[in-house]
């Protein structure tokens, strides 16, 4: 099985919108449909994580005040706990690292989302010590 990342576009957005997190994670992340709509009005680039020819996850990257943000990362409930979240984060970080203007990456994580906190810490993110909209801000310099 091959894993790859592709931009969300007019051919795959509906499949991405249909992806759902686990019931436990519904409180931590808005729907993919919301994220797709948000990307049309905010500076977000959307990416789908594919397993072979099927999207199994969706993520969003934005640049705000010269800081790159990973605004969303989600894996469909059927594919969670199999390492795909880590693979997806690694691929998103590679995209950001290829931007010569990138110097810092941030993400906002719900305080109770311990799995997401662990994932980002495993990739070198540190707690910035700020709260934004009730979420913890983690950052990494590149």
N, C-alpha and C positions, 0 to 999 in steps of 0.2 A: 504494500500500500504506500502510495506517495502522498506527502503533505506539501502544500504550497499556499502562497498567499496571492490574492488577486484583488484589484480595486472593486468596490461595489459599483455596479453600473446598471444600465437599463435592462440587461439580460439576466442579472442574478439578484436584484434587489428584493424581489418577492420571495425567493427562497430564503434569503437572509432575514427578511421580516418574519418568516414563519418559525425561525429558531427560537427556542425557549430555554431559559435557565431552569435549574431545579427549583422545586417549590420553596426550599429553604433560602434560595438566593433572590427570590422575587422582591424582597424588601430592600435589596442592595443595589439594584440596577433597573433603569427604565427599560421598557420594551425596545426591541430593535426597530420597530416601526417608528417609535418616538425619536430614536437616534437618527434614523434616515431623514425624518422630517426636520429635525434640528440641524442636520448638516446642510440643508438648503438655505438656512438663515444665519448660520454661524460658520466660522472658519474651520470646518472639520473635513478631513479626508477619511473615507470609510474603506475598510479592507475586510475581505472574507477569507477565512481559513478553510481550505479545501482538503478533504481526504479523498483521494482519487478525483472523481468528477463531481463530488457533492460538497456544498458548503456545510461546515459543522460549527462555525463560529464567526463572530463579527467583532471588529474593533474600530476605534476612531482615534485619529491623531489630529491635534490642532496646534496652531502657533498663536500665542497670545502674549503681547508685550515681549517679544523675542524669546519666549520660553516655550519649548515644545511640551505639549501635554498629551498623555495617553488618557483620553477622556472616557473610553469604554474598552473593555475586553470581556467577551463572553463566549462560552462554549455551550452548545446545545446540551441539555440534560442527558441525552443518550450517550454522549461522548466524554462526560466528565470523569475525573479521577483516572484518566488514562495517559496523562502527560501532555495533552494537547494544549492546555492553557500555558504551560511553560514554553512549548514550541512556538505558540502564537506570539507570546511576549518577546521571545528571542528574535523572531522575524520582524516584529514592529520596531524593536530597538535597532535592528540593522537598517531599516528604512530611514529612521531618524539619524543614525550615525553617518549616513551617506549625504546628509545635508551639511555642507561646509559651514553654515551659519549656526548650527546646533551647538549649544554649549551647556544646556541644562534641560533635563527632562523631569516633569512632575506628573503626579497622578493624585487623585482624591479618592479615598477609600472610607467606606462606612466603618465606624469604630468597632462594630460587631462582626465585620467580615474578616475573620482571622485567616481564612484561607488565602484571600487576596493579599493581605498584609505579608504573609509568609512568602508568597510567590514573588512579590516585588522585592522583599528583603533579600531573597536568594539571588537576585540580579543586581544587588548592590545599592538599592534604594534605602535612604535613611529618612526617618521621621523629621520633617521640617519644624514641627512644633506649632503649626497653625491649624485652625479649623476654618473650613469654608463650607457654608451651608450644612453645618453639622458633620462634615467629613474631615478625616485626617489627611494632611498633605504630606506626601512622600516625594523626595527628589533625589536626583543623581546627576552629577556633573560628568560631562563627556569631553 
